[in-house]
Amino acid sequence: MGRKKFSEREIKIIRKLLGSKMSGNRSQQKMVRHTLRTVFEFNISDFNIQGKAFGPADLDECVRRGRIQVLDEATIEVMKARYAEKKQRDEALRQAEAIADGEVVDWQQVLKEWNEYYGVKEE
């Protein structure tokens, strides 16, 4: 599941990408879908009807119906920052849990012990 809230600028770019997807060959379409997923966290499958191509007109319809919300740029940036912080906290928690379970080695601790043993001063 991707995002459902975008800035007006992002919607314009997504609309252009969807237009190029509609007119592109198979490999170009794959690149556009990849860009939409990775850069904008926009998954076409969240909005389209199975088996029907999703284009710029469908995007506009989703915006009109409220399935996609258009917010100001500042609000979107705050949302992205919060998401990045949450993702970083979740990753730190997963890492700590893996270390506690003995699944992975705490490489930072190993490096510290190595430096202490060989007398390397940390900067």
FENUR-V519700 format. One line per field, one symbol per residue. burial: I if it has 24 or more other C-alpha atoms within 12 Angstrom, else O. Layout:
BEGIN
burial=???
END
This chain:
BEGIN
burial=OOIIIIIOOIIOOIIOIIOIIIOOOOOOOOOIIOOIOOOIOIIIOOIOOOOOOIIIOIIIOIIOOOOIOIOOOOOIOOOOOOOOOOOOOOOOOOOOOOOOOOOOOOOOOOOOOOOOOOOOOOO
END
